Amino acid sequence: MKQYLLAIMLICSSFYYAAAQQLKVATFNIRMETSADQGNLWKDRATPVANLIRYHDFDIFGTQEGFKNQLDDISERLPGYARYGKGRDDGGDKGEHSAVFYKKDRFTLLRSGDFWLSETPGKPGKGWDAKCCNRICSWVYLKDKKTGKKCYFFSVHFDHEGKVARVESARLMLKMIRDIAKNENTVLVGDFNGDRNSEWYQLLANSGILRDTYRDVKVPYENNGSFNAFGKALERSEVIDHIFITPKGKAIKWGILTDTYKGKFPSDHFPVEALIQF
């Protein structure tokens, strides 16, 4: 009788996990390559960045600020991941990317695309009161080979100067997610250059379309803010890198990963991770 009950429990458990889709997702601003970062040059950070990703074993993660050569370095060190994302300057390889990486052996890429955070999202350009930079969002539509379930994943980097640009970018993100993903399961990650009190964060978090995964977790792992300035801003507690999901999802864990190497930091941002389930 006990063996029979155990068998029934195992069968029920297998059905449950087959029906559910559990994903370890992350957002990681890897910091662009620049000679101004003496002591924290990309050539020294590339391997620690890849090692961090490998160890934490993300299923899908979005990056911000990476130039093509930086993304190539990550791909070379982590051949188990495929990636998608275009350069913000020309829609090709030029400029920083908001690329998405996903495990090749787990996901099939069904669709992908990019749009710019501006009044003309279909072409490269600055939006509203943004002064220095084009801003881009890249997205993928993935099918989980194990469960058959599908989800959209968006990676974005909001402007760091223009307040109007950040507010309007939040509105644009909601519109594009409605238009592209419609009612399907969706994850939005990125560097939003705004903490939980910012107007643009509030627009996203209280939209009814998206919810911050942080809110789902009773005890989040939050010993620091998400921006560290290569150790110069460790006293800051603001979180400006966020992971949002649509209402059918739920976060089981959420945390800011404060990994270091030889007393240094892989990036000027800490990656943020969430274990989610649809």
Disulfide bonds with the S-S distance in Angstrom:
Cys132-Cys133 2.20
